[in-house]
Amino acid sequence: MNEVSYYTIRAQHYFQLALETIDPSLKTAYRAIANDMKAKVATADQNRKVVLVDGVAIDTSNDVPHKLQPSAAESP
């Protein structure tokens, strides 16, 4: 999925959680996360792909190293 879709879906998810909870502090936290995700949509790259691994977004671009990509030192 692309970055815009990812942030849009996450924002909707947290807005829904905020609606469903009765705990005021949790409601505030969920709304804050949802607003942060919504703000990220404005700067998200439509062409950048996001891969979810066990529900966690993993950056698959070559310019951002992470533990799922072998580092130069680990390459044969």
C-alpha positions in Angstrom: 0.0 0.0 0.0 1.2 3.5 -0.5 2.1 6.0 2.3 -1.1 8.1 1.8 -3.4 5.1 2.1 -1.5 3.9 5.2 -1.8 7.2 7.1 -5.4 7.6 6.0 -6.4 4.1 7.3 -4.5 4.6 10.5 -6.1 8.0 11.1 -9.6 6.5 10.6 -8.7 3.6 12.9 -7.7 5.9 15.8 -10.7 8.2 15.3 -12.9 5.1 15.6 -11.1 4.0 18.7 -11.6 7.5 20.2 -15.3 7.2 19.5 -15.6 3.8 21.1 -13.8 4.4 24.3 -15.4 6.0 27.4 -12.0 6.7 29.2 -11.4 10.5 28.7 -7.6 10.2 28.8 -7.6 7.4 26.3 -10.1 9.2 24.1 -7.7 12.3 24.1 -4.7 10.1 23.3 -6.5 8.3 20.4 -7.6 11.7 19.0 -4.1 13.0 19.2 -2.7 10.0 17.3 -5.5 10.3 14.7 -4.8 14.0 14.2 -1.0 13.2 13.8 -1.7 10.5 11.2 -4.1 12.9 9.4 -1.5 15.6 9.3 1.1 13.1 7.9 -1.3 12.5 4.9 -0.5 16.0 3.7 3.2 15.3 3.3 3.0 11.6 2.5 4.4 10.3 -0.8 1.8 8.7 -3.1 4.6 6.6 -4.8 6.3 5.4 -1.6 5.3 1.9 -0.6 4.6 0.8 3.0 4.7 -2.9 3.9 3.1 -4.1 7.1 4.8 -6.9 9.0 2.7 -8.1 11.9 0.9 -4.7 11.9 4.0 -2.6 11.9 4.9 -0.4 8.9 8.3 -1.3 7.4 10.0 1.1 5.1 11.2 -0.9 2.1 13.1 1.8 0.3 16.8 1.3 -0.2 17.7 4.8 1.2 16.5 3.9 4.7 18.3 0.9 6.3 16.4 -1.2 8.8 16.8 -4.6 10.3 15.0 -6.5 7.5 17.5 -5.3 4.9 21.1 -6.7 5.2 23.6 -4.0 5.9 26.7 -3.6 3.6 28.8 -5.3 6.3 26.5 -8.4 6.3 26.5 -8.8 2.5 28.9 -11.4 1.1 
